[in-house]
Each structure stands twice: as C-alpha cells, then as structure tokens.
Amino acid sequence: MSALENFEKMLAAGRDNALLRYSLGNEYLKAERYAEACTQFEAALAFDPKYSAAWKLLGRARMDLGQFAEAAEAYRQGIEVAEARGDVQAAKEMAVFRKRALKQLGEG
Amino acid sequence: MQDRLIPILKVLGMVIALFGLTMLFPLVISEAMADAARHAHDEAVLATIGSGVFLWLLTRHNKRELRSRDGFLLVVLIWTVLPIFAALPLLIYLPDLSFTDAYFETMSGLTTTGATVLSGLDNLPASINIWRAQLHLLGGLGVIVLVVAVLPLLGVGGRQMYKAETPGPMKDTKLTPRMEETAKGLWVVYLFFTLLCFIAFWLGGMGWVDAVVHAFSVMGLGGFSSHDASFGHFNSPLLEGIAVVFALIAGMNFATHFLAFRQRSFHPYRVDPELRWYLFIVLGSCLGLALFLWYQDVYVDFLTALRYASFNTISVATTMGLANADFNAWPYFAGLWMLFLCSFSTSAGSTGGGIKMMRAILLYKQVYRELVHLLHPNANLLTRLGGVPVTNKITYAVLAYLFIYIASIVVLSFVLIASGLDVFTAFSAVVATINNTGPGLNQVGPATTYAVLTDFQTWVCSFSMLLGRLELFTLLVVLTPAFWRK
C-alpha cells in the first residue's frame, strides 16, 4: 500500500487537517497529478493560511501545470507568510521560484 | 512511597535539564539558517530546561542514594518522559500534529526505531530534521550511558541504571574499573565513528544537513531521513556503500570497538564471538536475496539486484531502517526474511535492536546441548561462548527473555488486529517497532508512514518501541505488583 493510498484512506475516514491535506498534496505532486495536488494544497491553506511550505508546493504544482501567473501569485503570498514568520530560508527559495515563474510569463 | 520517589525525581530533573541543553544544537542550526522553526526550538529549550531545573529544585534536599530497584523505575521514567519534551519543537512548529503522533515520532527517534508519521520531510526546516536525527544519536548508545559519562553526579546508583538500560545479556562485562570511564569511552568511540560517517557522506556528495541527518541516523541505527524517499533520494551507489559500511560498524558491539581502539589492534574483532555470525548471516542474506530477486525477475540484472538487496537487507537486519527501494513491493518472502533478520542480527552493546546475536547463539547452543543430551543422558555438557563457559543462570535468563519476546509480539499483534488493522500490517508493525527497525510491510511499508494508524494503534506501537529498547524486562518489571511492594 502506498503513502498516497494511506492518506486518501485517512481523509475518507474523516481525519482532516492542514497537515494531512499538505501530505496528500505532496504525494499527488510526486505522482505528477498536479491538478489534484493544487486542490489539496489549497485545502491545506484554507485550514492554515500561514503554512509557508504549502504555499511553496502550491506554487510548484501550478508551475508544473503551466499556470505561471497563478504560481507567481502563490509564491508572492508564500514569501509574505514566510517573512512574517521569520522563515528567511523559505522566503529566499520562493523568491527564486517566483522570478522563474515571472520569467516564463515574460517569455510566454 | 514519597521517600522512594523523591530521589528518583531528583535525578530525573537533572536528566531533563541536561536533555534540554542538547536541544541547543538544533536551535543554533535554526538561528544560523534563519529557518521557520526558531521559535519552536526557543520555546522547547526554555520549557525543557525550566522543567528539569524546577523538578531538581523541588527535590534537591533529598540525599538518599538510589537503590538497585530505583534504577529500573528511573530508566523507565526517563525513556517515557524525554519523548514528551523532545516532541515540543514538533508540536510548536506543526500545530496540526497531534500529541499522540508527536510522541510516537520522538519515541521512535530516541529508541532509534525510525518509524515516522511525518511526510513532506524534504520541506521541513533543516533544524527540525536535524533534531529528529539527533534523537537517534542520543538514543543510540543510550541516554543513561551518556548521562553517566558526562555527569559524575549520577555515579550514585548509576550502575543500576546503566545495567537497566544497556542492551545485551552480558551487562556486567567490565571494560574499565570505573563505570563512568567505560561510558565515556563508549561514547567517544561512537562519536568518532559518527564524525567519520558524516565526513564520508559529505565527501560522497551529500549537502552538510543531509550528511548530519544521515550520519546520526546510520550510526544510531535509527532510520529517520530528511527525504520522503529516504535514502532512495540520493540514488547513489557510493553513498549507499558508505551507509551500509557504517551500519555494519554500528551493529557491532561498541565494547569491541572500544577495546580495538585502546589496544590499537584488530584482535578484539577476531575473538568477538558474535561478529563472525553477524557478518556471515547478514552478508550471506544479501547474496541470497539478490539471487532470489534476480531469479524472480524483480531486477533485470544481478548487479542491480545485489545493490538493492544489499542496502535494504543490511539496513533492516541492522535495524537501521533507511530504504532505497520499496521492498514492500518485492515478493513477500524477501520482506519477511529481512524482518526475521532484524529480530536477532545485531550484536549486544551495539546501537541496534532485537534480541541480539549473542542471545541467538546461546539459544542455538542450548538447543544443540539438549539434542546431545538425548543421545548421552549422563554427559556433563557445558555451553561455551567465545571459549568462556556460560552459566545456567544466563541460559535460563535468555530462555525467559525469548519467551517474553515472542509473547509480546503475539499479544501486541493481536491487540492491533483486534483494533482493526490487517494481520500483515499488524504483525510487521509490531516486529518492526519491538526490534526498533522502523519500516514494516503493507500499510506501514517503507514507501509510506505510520500516520495511517489510529491513535490507539499509534500508542500500542510507541509502547512496543519502548519495550524493545528497554529489552522487555526493564519495562515489564516496573509493571509487576511485586515491584511496588515494600
């Protein structure tokens, strides 16, 4: 049984919180099921809008879907949250990813 | 009762405060890297050191020395209370994580089990991953052995605690006249190998955070990784080679390493009665499973089969628990054989779990002696280990140990099955936790986590890890009515 199946089972059993949605999104991302990953990260952020790691992976999933404007927006919000929490490392990373998303938009 | 508990609580306070000091390492890392877990470490350090000092201040006037019996209770208290404080950084950083899961995670860290409920490890702050792995380092040779080594105050009654915690049946073996020196010597050797492992990983291409996490994890024979894909993340035969060499070293008796260092000779390795069996069984299994996987067409060529079979077999047999492949997807025989190996392969005095090779050899010799007795009823046969006769007292203790070990696996498996878990998951979860290995099979296989368990099942597995780490008797004796009688 895979981690993805386990997390889906937990969700179906009614165990629902930001951490579970984030974990599920992460597994969808690994399985290259990007649209489902986005849905899960958005659900995680609905629980906890200050979850900087979820913003980061939401940006990545949107990048993989080719939604560069939406990805840049996710990174922007992620950077705000990370800076507010003092998470300099994550903010720096997301700033680099945001630049890449904007670059893609410029070329597009 | 109060008279009995106060001196125990006094030492417990000291140990908690000292444990709080070890939390400064991830705090420094967090500050240096400016990651998001700084406030979590700040608050955890303050709460832990504060609680330890408070407990000590309340009980400091008591001067009674610890008795032999107190050692058992103190060790059990230390191993049940420290995971609570260890869980604080996780609980503060991940507010959605339940206390049950956080306690499981840190119990898994300290007992060097390496079973995790967390996923998204790649995106956790470095300081949190380092803290998880640091628990393996601290738990590897034992928190008490560490405390005895660095805190001479615990010399009072320390021998009882040391004996209650140290793995293996030969706890009275004296390496140096003073126990503090022995504890210090073992820790120096342990830290030396950990440093060497870190350097090897770093030179082999790992980033320094990964190198720290995996060096702690490998030498403690824990299994926490900083990546969801565990060691498979690196996809590097070189790093895998380094990991298995150090895992094999960590699975040997550290007393043997200590003597080899002191004598500057390989002689202690040559005369170690467990070592040849340990290497023969583990390395022989690598070869056998590689042939099996190749024959079953799991891997198309023998060398690839050998690579994955070797890493995962050594990892599980030594109770390290890192994985570079989903061995849950292999034919059942392979996974079950690996779990069977983790039950007895590592040496006494190593950082591994299970019943230990020394007990397995003694059991084998005892069975052989019984068979010879059937043929020669009047023969006076002695069981020897490394040329030294083994007393019947030790043999009976080992037989009792084996009985309790098997009974514990059966009872805990039934408890998990009764709580709704399938038979295969339940059995493998108990074997993987009681032997402090980590990954089991089916729903708790190497590609997934223990998060799928209900709270009740998670507590059962936490108990199983503790039971295995304290080698059953230390924990069970505290649960007997006789222990609490005056």
Interface residues (C-beta under 8 A of the other chain):
Chain A: M1 S2 A3 E5 N6 F7 K9 M10 N17 A18 L19 L20 Y22 S23 N26 E27 K30 F47 D48 S52 A53 K56 L57 A82 R85 G86 D87 V88 Q89 A90
Chain B: M33 A34 D35 A36 R38 H39 L94 P95 D96 L97 S119 G120 N123 L124 P125 A126 D228 N328 N442 Q443 G445 A447 T448 T449 A451 V452
